[in-house]
Amino acid sequence: MTADFEVVRSELGIQRQYLDVGVGTVGSVLETVHNADTGVQAPHGRTSLRELLEGAIGETHALIEVAKADVQSLSWRISDLGYQVEELDVRLGSGWETL
């Protein structure tokens, strides 16, 4: 039984790391895009195109920030679940040796 819980705990840790790395990567790429020149210049009636493009980039940035907060919350919940599994393992494990 302890081995089963160890597998669950290990898998939770791995998935949490994947989430943390993934959100970090997406955030980094989006930050680069957000800070980069859009390549659309204002002259010759392209002002509205530039504004639309920058607006879309800004909206995507805002959505990623919300998603990052959600992933952080999920990461904390996974961590908490890992602690609960560990606590359950300790509780269930005590006394098994005497059976």
Helices and strands as residue ranges (DSSP letters): H 2-35, H 47-93, G 96-98
